[in-house]
Amino acid sequence: MTFQESFVTCLQKYVDFSGRASRSEYWWFILGVVLIYVIALTISHTLYLLAILGLMLPNLAASVRRMHDIGKSGWWVLLSIIPIVGLIVIYWFVQPSMQGSNEYGEAPAL
């Protein structure tokens, strides 16, 4: 999945917490989010806060779908708010997708 496809897909599914998100879809989206944050912060602190608020739900939904892709419940994303323990979530985010279907749906198209 390309950068543009990933970013558009995640924004279109901004409140869709069901299904699965491939590793490339998730990480391309995170790269786009970070770039938007950096650009917004260089322009204005107010714009930065608006970017954070505007991308909070799409980021959360993509994270939950990524957890579904490795066969884990989306509730595990809550671990990321605990210092040091939240590193487990990052480890899970970089894991390869489960092959075939799981309880959260079919494997996403690469």
WONORUR-V946347 format. One record per residue. N is the residue number from 1. RES is the residue in one small letter. SS is DSSP state (alpha for helix, beta for strand, coil for the rest). PSI is psi in radians with two decimals (999 if undefined). BURIAL is b if it has 9 or more other C-alpha atoms within 8 Angstrom, else e. Layout:
BEGIN
n->(N	N)
res->(RES	RES)
ss->(SS	SS)
psi->(PSI	PSI)
burial->(BURIAL	BURIAL)
END
This chain:
BEGIN
n->(1	2	3	4	5	6	7	8	9	10	11	12	13	14	15	16	17	18	19	20	21	22	23	24	25	26	27	28	29	30	31	32	33	34	35	36	37	38	39	40	41	42	43	44	45	46	47	48	49	50	51	52	53	54	55	56	57	58	59	60	61	62	63	64	65	66	67	68	69	70	71	72	73	74	75	76	77	78	79	80	81	82	83	84	85	86	87	88	89	90	91	92	93	94	95	96	97	98	99	100	101	102	103	104	105	106	107	108	109	110)
res->(m	t	f	q	e	s	f	v	t	c	l	q	k	y	v	d	f	s	g	r	a	s	r	s	e	y	w	w	f	i	l	g	v	v	l	i	y	v	i	a	l	t	i	s	h	t	l	y	l	l	a	i	l	g	l	m	l	p	n	l	a	a	s	v	r	r	m	h	d	i	g	k	s	g	w	w	v	l	l	s	i	i	p	i	v	g	l	i	v	i	y	w	f	v	q	p	s	m	q	g	s	n	e	y	g	e	a	p	a	l)
ss->(coil	coil	alpha	alpha	alpha	alpha	alpha	alpha	alpha	alpha	alpha	alpha	coil	coil	coil	coil	coil	coil	coil	coil	coil	coil	alpha	alpha	alpha	alpha	alpha	alpha	alpha	alpha	alpha	alpha	alpha	alpha	alpha	alpha	alpha	alpha	alpha	alpha	alpha	alpha	alpha	coil	alpha	alpha	alpha	alpha	alpha	alpha	alpha	alpha	alpha	alpha	alpha	alpha	alpha	alpha	alpha	alpha	alpha	alpha	alpha	alpha	alpha	alpha	alpha	alpha	alpha	coil	coil	coil	coil	alpha	alpha	alpha	alpha	alpha	alpha	alpha	alpha	coil	coil	coil	coil	coil	alpha	alpha	alpha	alpha	alpha	alpha	alpha	coil	coil	coil	coil	coil	coil	coil	coil	beta	coil	coil	beta	coil	coil	coil	coil	coil)
psi->(2.36	2.96	-0.88	-0.76	-0.76	-0.81	-0.78	-0.73	-0.80	-0.61	-0.61	-0.56	0.68	-0.37	0.37	1.78	0.11	2.79	-2.89	2.62	2.21	2.88	-0.76	-0.69	-0.81	-0.86	-0.56	-0.68	-0.76	-0.69	-0.77	-0.72	-0.79	-0.74	-0.73	-0.74	-0.77	-0.80	-0.76	-0.67	-0.58	-0.43	-0.90	2.54	-0.60	-0.74	-0.65	-0.80	-0.68	-0.67	-0.72	-0.82	-0.70	-0.49	0.08	-0.89	-0.78	-0.64	-0.77	-0.76	-0.73	-0.65	-0.75	-0.76	-0.57	-0.72	-0.68	-0.60	-0.49	0.14	0.31	2.73	2.57	-0.32	-0.37	-0.34	-0.47	-0.37	-0.42	-0.25	-0.16	2.13	2.52	-0.84	-0.53	-0.26	-0.43	-0.68	-0.74	-0.70	-0.74	-0.63	-0.49	-0.02	2.60	2.75	2.65	2.38	2.53	-2.77	2.76	-2.94	-0.20	-0.04	-3.02	2.73	2.42	2.62	2.37	999)
burial->(e	e	b	e	b	b	b	e	e	b	e	e	b	b	e	e	e	e	b	b	b	b	b	b	b	b	e	b	b	b	e	b	b	e	e	b	b	e	e	b	b	e	e	e	b	e	b	b	e	e	b	b	e	e	b	e	b	b	b	e	b	b	b	b	b	b	b	b	b	b	b	e	e	b	e	b	b	e	b	b	e	e	e	e	e	b	b	b	b	e	e	b	b	e	e	e	b	b	e	e	b	b	e	b	e	b	b	e	e	e)
END
